[in-house]
Amino acid sequence: MFVKLSKNNLPFQFALLILFSLILWGKAFVSGGFFQGACWGAWAVCLLMAGGTCFIVQKQQVSRNPGTQGLIFLCLTIPHLGTEYTPQLWVYPLFLLSFHYTFNMYGKDKPYPDVFNAAFFWSAATVFFPDLFFTLPCLLIVMLAYAVGNWHLWLSSITGMGTPYLLLAAFDFLTGQNLLAQNMAQIQVFGMPEVAQIPVFSSLLLLVCVVLSMFSLISSRHFLQDLEMTERRKSSAMTTMFLYLLLFILLSAGKLPPEHRFPLFFPAAFFCTKFIVYMRQPVLKEVLFFLILALSVLGVWM
């Protein structure tokens, strides 16, 4: 019912997004007090990120259901990040900005600023989260595939990736600190996960969304031919990011904090939404949608 009502219905999608966000924060409000500023601060930042997700897919015209994608993105995010306010919450939007500029570079004759910005914001996020340093090749692969034979775009992407680290090195030089060396010492995150440390509901939720995303990728060949070349390239870029980040999460799950799975949430929500909205079995799509909502609530409340 909800998927059918929300399909191409933007007001209902955004109303459902806001309503469900309050449900996810219900436990925090009950236990910490309804007037606790930290709860409202975390809610506002995470809702801002979900709204940013909606804005990106709507502005780039890659989805007619931005509110639904924002909701699934929120469902993936909150069980992993939690409902408490922390300063690092402001780092995660850097990844969303990078996704936005990655989409934005397609269809332009000289997208140098967009290429630089996409690389810069992603690289800046890895400065704060050194264990995500090895996600940078993911963006580099997308850039190189887009900029075949254009050394100006290659230079823009490499310069954008290197600038945050150059700024960090300059800060160390001026202040006498050693932050860059400390940052580099934390980038080794590969290893097998310990089963006892895996959060059950949030990991199960991510697994469900990943499986649905894989089904979406398998079925995407049926509608890609109807898309314009720019839209095909955007979908290809998102496919590359999804597969690369999924492989990275699997190889680094032993040492990677659950909240640092964040870069995978946007592409996973992107493909998961497409699969649920466009699948032909109406009952099954509703069941899958409610399963995602239920696992998200259990991941927060249990």
N, C-alpha and C positions, 0 to 999 in steps of 0.2 A: 504493500500500500504506500509506504513512504517513498520508495524509489519511483513508483509510478506517478505519485503526486508531485515529486520534486523534479522530475525530468523536464528540463528546459523551463522550470518555474523558479526564477531567481529569488523572488521575495520569500517563498517557502523554504528554499535551500538555506538562505541566510538566517531565517528565523529558527530553523532546526539547528543550525550551527551554534547560535548563541544559547538556545535552550539547553542543548546537550553539554555545552561547556560548563554551564552552571551545575548540571547534574554531576559532572566529573569533579567539580570543586566542592560538592556537597559535604563530603567527609571532612575536608579541611575547614570549611566554614562551621560545621557542627562542633568539631573538636577544638579548634583554635579560636572560635568566636567569630560571629558574623562581621564584626567591625575591626577585625585584625587587618592592618594595612598590608602586611607581607602577603597574605592570601590574595587580596585584591590586586597587588602588584604583579604576582606571578600569573594570575588570571588575565590581566590586561596585556602582559607581554606575549603570552602564548596565544591569546586571541588575536593579537596584532600579527603574529606570525601566520596564523591560519588565514587572516584577512589578506596578508601579503601573498599567500599562495593563491587565493581566489583572484586577486588583482593580476598576478602574473599570467595565469592561464586564460583569463578573460581578455586582457590587453593583447596577448600574443595570439588570441583566437585559436587556441589548440584544444579548447573544450567548451561545450555549451552548458556544462554543469559545474561551474567554479565553486559554488557553495557546497556541493556534495564532495568535491575533491578536498576542499578546505576542512570539511567535517572528518573525512577519513584520515587526512593528514593530522588533525588534532587528536583523533583516536590513537594513532600510532605514537604521537609525540608525548602525550601526558603520562602514560604508564612508564615511559622511560625517563623522562625528565623530572617527574614528580610535580606536586602542586605547591611546593615551597619556593619562595623567591630566593634566588641566588644571583650574584653579579654576572656569572657566566651565561645566564639566560640571554644577555645582550650580545653574546658572541654568535649564537646560532643564526640570527638574521643575516649575518654576513654570507652564509651559504645561500640563503634565499636570494640575496642581491646578485650573487654570482650566477644562479640559475636564470634570473631575469635577464642579465646582460648576455648570457649565452644564447638565450632565445632571441634577444634583440639584435644580434649581429647578423642574423640571416635576412636576406632580401635587401641588403645595403651594398652600395658600390664601394664605399670606404668605411668599413666598420671598425676602424682602429681603436677609437675610444671604448667601444663596447667590448672588444677583445681584451684590451688592457684592464678594464674595470672587472670583467668576469674573472680574469686571472688574479688580479690584485685582491679582491674580496675573499676569494677562496684561500689564497695564500695567507692573507691576514688572519683568517680563522685558524689555520694550522699553526700560526705563531702562538696563539693562546692554547690550542690543543695539539701539542707536538706529536701525540700518538696518531694523529690523522695526517701526518706529513706524507705518507705513501699514498694518499688519495690524490695528490697533485698530478701524477701521471695520467689519471683518469681524464682530468680537464685538458691536459696536454694532448692526449690522443684525439679528443674532440676538436681541439684547435687545429692540429696538424691535418686532420681529415678535411676540415673546412678550408684550410689555407694551402692546399696542395699547389706548389709552384709559386707561392706568393711569400717571399722572404720578409716583406714588410709586416704581414700578419704574424708570422713566426716570431719576429723580433718583438712585436707588441705583446704577444702572449708570454714569452720568456721574460721580458722586462717587467710585466705586471706581476709574475710569480716571484721574481727576485727582489722587487722593491721593498716589501715588508721586512725581509731579512736584512737588506741593506740598511733600512732605517733602524732596525734593532742593533745592528753592528755599530752604526753611528752613535746610537744612544749609549752603548757600552763604552765607546771611545771617549765620549764627552763626560760621562759620569764615573768611569773607572770600574763599572760593574762587569759581570761576566754572564749576562743573561743568554746570549746567543749560544755559548758553549753548553749551558745548562739545558737549553732548548734542544740542542742536537743530541744530548745524552738521553733524551726521553722518547726518541722516535722508534726504537725497537719494540714493537708490540706484538710480534707474531708468536703464536703458540696455540695449543689445543685447549678448549674450555674445560673447566671442572664442572661436572654435572651438578654438584651440590650448590654451586654458586649461580646457577642460571635461574633468573626470575621466571616463574612458570607461565603466568598469564600473559605478561608482556611479550615474552619470547614466542608463545603460541600464537598470539595476535600477529606478530611480525611474520611468522611462518605462514599463516593463513593468507596474509596480504601478498607475500612473496609468491606463493603458489598461484593465487589468482592473477598476479602480474605475469607470471610465466605463461599461463593460459592465454592472457591477453596478447602477449608477444607472438604466440603461436598462431592465433586467429587474426592478427593484424594484417597479414598479407592479403586478406580479402577486401579491405577497405583502403589500403595504401594507394592503390591504383587510381582511386577517385580523388585523391588529394593533389593540391598543387605542389610543385617541386619544393618550394620553401617549407611547406608543412611536412613533407616527407623528410626533409633534412632535420627539422626540429624533432620529429619522432625518432629519427636515427640517432641524433645526439642524446636524447633521453634514454634510448635503448642502451647505448654505450655506457652511459653513466650508471644505469641500473645494474647491468651485468658486472661492470668493474667493481662497483661499490659492494655488491652482494658477495663477490669473490673475496674482496678485502675483509669484509665482516666475518666471513667463514674462516679465513686464515688467521685473523687476529682476535678472535672471540675469547681466547684464553686470557688476554691481558687488557683488552679494550673495555673501558667502562660502558655499561649499557646505554648511558645517555649520549655517548659519542657515536652511536649508530645513526645519529640525526641526519647526516647527508643522504642516507638511503631512503628516508621517509618521503621526501618529495617525489622522486621517480616511482617509488612503490605506490604511493597514493594516486599518482598520475595514471598508471596502467591498471591499478585495481579498480579505479572509478570507471574507466573505459569498459572494462570487462563486465562489471555489475550492471552498468546502465544499458549496455547494448546487447547483453545476452538475451536469448529468445524465450527462456523459461521464466515466466513472471513470478511463479511461486518460489523457485530456487533463488532468484535474485533477491527477493525479499528476505529469505532465510539467511543468505550470505551477508546481507547488509546488517541484519539484526545480530548475527554472530559477531561481526566486527564491533558493533556497539556494545554487546554484552561482554566480550573479552576485554574491551577497554575499561568498562566500569569495574570488572573484577580485578583488573590489574591495578587500579587506583584504590579501590575500597578494601580489597582483601590483604 
